[in-house]
Amino acid sequence: MGKKTKYQIAALIRRLIMPIKKKGTNKRLIVAIVLVAILAVAAAAIVLTYQKSPSSPSKSKLVGVQVGDTFTYSIKGDCSNPVPSTDYPGFYQLNETQYYKVTVTGIEGSSVTLKTDWVFINGTDIQQQQTIDLTNGMMTDQNGFWGLYPAHLKTYDLIYPVNNTVPINATTTLPYNSGNRESAYYHVSTTQYYSKDPTQSTQRTLYDEVWIDQQTGMLTIFHEIQEYNNPQLELEVIYALTSTNVWNV
């Protein structure tokens, strides 16, 4: 995928409709636990790197979910080359994930508490709890689920109204079995240097695309490309909403 097409909406939707093609028979994909940390790093980069404090809208208008709402995701991953296990300790196949489920368990003002269940095909699972303040995106667990945003985001709105400068790039409608739903979209890229390389010649660049249901503020699609330059390696991760009790996916 070329740089110019990474953020084209139509291309992304086509990719999500079709399964990711394997590029070899012995590909190793990102480990679930480490992936959570990677996604948290991306979220932290979005939330904490920028400093701006516009006036805050009413907190009651920020929360679009309700206690008891559930959102279940599929997770797919792929890589351009086999990932050396010595360089990426603890990595294993993302495609062993059976499902990833997020349940809203509490709401207090602008803060929403979530319970997550990461269930694998072999029956094991990872459970976590996360609270997100929708005014600024601050989380109680930096390694937990981060994909909840204020409701009713529009083009040029900041993804969080306080201490953030990442804007919504576009809004559109996405088709579901229960009908079209309004959706917001943004993308962001960051480059990180490997701390153990004093020459700073080893780096990782992240290209993140995020789709958000406008009514609930919940993540519906997360697409990330990770490019490493030493050695050259490209990793891809896609989270896609597969079911929810709020609408018919």
N, C-alpha and C positions, 0 to 999 in steps of 0.2 A: 504494500500500500504506500503510495507516494505521499510526501508531505502535503501536497496541494489538495489531496482528496481526503485527508484524515478527518476533516470536520464537515464534510458534505452530508447533509441530512439524508438525502435519498439513498446514498451509498451505504450509510450505516444501517438504515432500515432493511435494505436488501441483505446485508450480512447477517442480521439477526434472524431473518426468515430462514436462511439456509444454515445447516450445521457447519461448524468449522472443519476445514479439511486438514487431515493429518499430513505433515510434511515428511514423515519418516515413521519407521516402526518402533523405534526406541526412544521417542521423545519423552523428556521429563518436564513436567509442568510445575507450577508454583505450589508450594505446600499451603494447606488451608490456614494454618495458624500464622505462618509468615505472611500470607496474602492479606489477612486481616490487618497485620501491622503495616503492610505496604499501603493498603487503602487508607489506613488511618494517617499515614505520613502524607498522602496526597491531600486528604481532608485538612490536616493540620497546616499544610503549605498554603491551602486556599484560605483557611480561617485566620491564621496567625501572621502570615507574611505581610499582610496589608494593614494599613492603619488609616481609618477614616471613620468619623462619627457623625453621620447625618441625623436629623431628627427621627426618633423612633415612632413607628405607628402604634396604634392601640394593641396591647399585648393580646387581647381577646381575639383580634383579627388574624394573628399570626398562626394559631393552631387550627389546622384543618382536619386532623384525625380525632377519633374518639376512643375512649377506653374499650378494649375488646376488638378493635380493628386488627386484622392480620394480613400480612403480605408475604408471599412465598416466592422465592427466586430459584432459577436454575443458574449454574455457574459453569462456564466453559473456558478452556484455556488452550493455548498452543504456543509453540516456540519454533524459531527458525533452525536451531541446531540443538543437539543434545545438551542438556544442562549438566555440567560437571558437578557431581555430588560433593566433591571436596571443596568447591568454591561456593556452593549453595547448600550448606548443611541443613537437613530437615525438610528439604523440598520433596514433594511427592505429587502424584497426579491429581490435578484439580477435578478431572473428569470422574473421579471416584465419589464426588459429591452426589448424594441423592436429592437433597433440597436444603435451602436456607430459609428459615421462617422467622419473621419479625412480628411480634405481638405488642400492641400498645397496652401497657399495664397501669399507667398513671399520668395525670395531667395536673400541673399546679402552675397557674399563671401562664407564662410563656415557656415553661419547662415541661418536656414530655419524657416519660420513662418507658423504655422498650426492653423487652425480653427477646433474646435471639437464640435459636436452636439451629446449629449447623449439623446436619445428619448425613452420614456417609453410607455408602452401599453396604458396607460390612456391618452396619448396625451401631457403630460408635457415633458419638455426637459431642459437640462442644457447646455449652450453654453459657451465655453472658447476659449481663444487665447493663444498660446504658441510659443515661439521662442527657438530653440535649436541650440547651437554652436557645430558642429560636430567634432571640434578639441578636445574638452574636455567634452562634454556632459552637459555643464552648461545650465540651463533653466531660463527663465524669470518668470515662474510660477511653483513653487515646487509642487503644487497640480494639475498640468495639465498633458496632455499626454506626455509621455517620450519615446515612442517606436520608435524612429528614430535613425539610426546609419549610420556611413560612408558606402558608397557603396563598394562592392568587397572585403569584409572581408574574410580572409582565416584562416585556422587552425593556432593557436598560435598568430595571430594578436591580439592586444589589442582592446577592443570594442570601445574605443576612443583613439587616438594616444598620447594625452597629459594628464598628471595627472591621470593616471589610470593604474592598473595592472591586470585587469580581462581579461583573454584571451578567444578567441574563442576555444571551445573544439573540434569541429568537423565540417566538411562540408559534404553535401550530396545533393541529388536531391529529391524534393517533387513533386508528381504528381498533375497536375491540368487539367482542361478541355482543355486548350490550349496547353498542353504538360508539360514536366518536366521542373522545374526551379531550379537553384542552390540555396542552402540554407545554412546558417551558424547557429550554435547552441552554446549556452553556458549555464552553470548553476552556481548558487551561493547560499550560505546559510549564514544566519546571526541569531544571538541570541540577543534578547533585553530583558532587565529587567524592570519590572513595577516600575516606579519611586516612587509610593506611598507606596511601600513595603520595609521598611528599612532593612529587612532580606535578600533581593534579592533572595527569594525563589520562587517568581512568575515571570515567564518568558514566552516569546513567541519566537519560532524559525520559521524562514521563509525558505522554500526551493523553489527557483525560477528556472524555466526552460524557456528559451527564444529562439525562432526561428526567423531568420531574412532573408528576401529575399535579396540575394547578389547583384542583379542588382540595386535595389532601396534603399537598406538599411532599408526598412520598416519592422516593426514587423509583423509577420504572425501568431505566436502562443505564448501566454503567459500562463504558467501553474504554479500556486502557491499553496503550501500546508503551512498552518499556524497551528502550534502545540502549544497549551497552556497547562501548567502543573498544574495550580491552579485556577479554577478546570480544569480537563483534558478535552480538547476540540480540535477537528481538523476541520479546515475550508479549503475549496478548491475553487479555482477560475480559470476559463479558459476563456481567450480571444481567439477567432479564427477568422481569416479573412474569410469573406463570399463573398465579391465582391470588385472589383476595376476596374477602367477604364484603367489600365495599361496592364492587362492580364485577360484572362477568367478563373476565379476561379472554 
